[in-house]
Amino acid sequence: MKIMKMPIAKSESGYSLLELMIASAIGVIVVMAMTQMFRVGMNATFTVTQRAETQENMRAAIELMTKDISMAGAGLPSGGLQLASGSGASKVACNQSGTCYVPADTYPTGNYMYGLLPGYGNGVENASVITSAPAAVNDSITSIYCDYNFPLTNFTFTFPSQTQATVALIAGPNSAMPENILAPGGLNVGDLLFFQVTTPGAGTAGSNQGTSAAQTAAVVAEITGLPSSTEILFAPADALNFNQTGPNSLANTIATLGSALGGGNTVTACRLKAVTYFLQVPPAGGTVQTPRLMRQVNGLTAVPVADNIINLQFSYDVISSTSGLMNANLSNPIAAGDSPALIQKVNIWIMGQSLTQGGTRSQSMYLASSVSAGNMSFCNSYSSNTTVCQ
């Protein structure tokens, strides 16, 4: 009889509960480490992206400001222009609806138009407080110059009345020049026109005294209406108070041009650009709540230039009219007794802040630049013991 042997089950070793717990703990640590590394990498990428975007935003703003400031004074008389003040001072940075964007909104020193108007401490619309800005002071700046992108030398101007000009195209115009004042980029209601009327000097027949010097009258007027491509209106009570008719206001106003015209007189014109930069904090309820840099031209509505600009400051290098020496980094040259006509350089500081949810990871940085005011008064400090400014 054959005896069957029963198979004997072999015992197999496995992981104990302790080993499984240790392995799981190690796995969790590895996953957490990888997650943390990924988070650090994402945060670094986010930070670099935010800083790059903020810097790019500020660079674009500074480039635009640099262009306008570098043109300051171009086409204006050397040293600036006295405006009429019989009906009060003319206004800066106001639009046609009566909104004035900066607190000190008139021309300084007896209504005088300089190529550059420093605006110390008045750089935020409605004097709003920007709590995220590290500096309490925000400035504005206004640059005034002739607009050579739309030259008016292609036209003649006649003045049938004290509040109206008639425009005629000069025969055989250059094809590269504008042929219509209402063409794209042309004139708008609220624009400032700068007229100069030159009267030739008169001599005495048979005398050896020669001829007297030519005389030039300079006038700035605000456009209040454009009925057609050949008519420009300059009605009084304009938004910027240039077309004055009050007592003692006839000098240097549009009302004097008609009487100044005559045989042999020449009228030249250009559109002025009075460009003001300031900060605006949009009112509650708007889609954008962060401060932004604004650009306003003549009597037109201001437009945004760059978002998330929280601080704007300027200082000026000015030649002293008394000592002839350079006064550098003046934040308020008018209060220091220096003339804005003698500004030689503008120093710009602008601070931007990145746009993030709640500002918990916002990036802030400054950019600085300097602009030479090449079209302002030239001062020669080397020819003699006294400084001569022209």
ABEGO torsion letter per residue (X at the ends): XBBBBBBBBBBBBBBBAAAAAAAAAAAAAAAAAAAAAAAAAAAAAAAAAAAAAAAAAAAAAAAAAAAAAAABGBGBBBGEBBBBAAAEBBBBGBBAAGBBABABABBBGGGBBBABBBBBGAABBGGBBBAABABABBBBBBBBBBBAABBAAABBBBBABAABBBBBBBBGBBAABBABAABBGBBBBGBBBBBBBBBBBBBBBGBAAEBBBBBBBBBBBBBABBABAABBBBBBGBAAGABBABBGAABGBAAAAAAABBBGBBBBBBBBBBBBBBBBBBBBGBABABBBBBBBBEABBBBBABBGBABBBBBBBBBBAAAGBBBBGBABAAAAGBBAAABABBBBBBBBBBBBBGGAABBBBBBBBBBBBAABBBBBAAABABBBBX
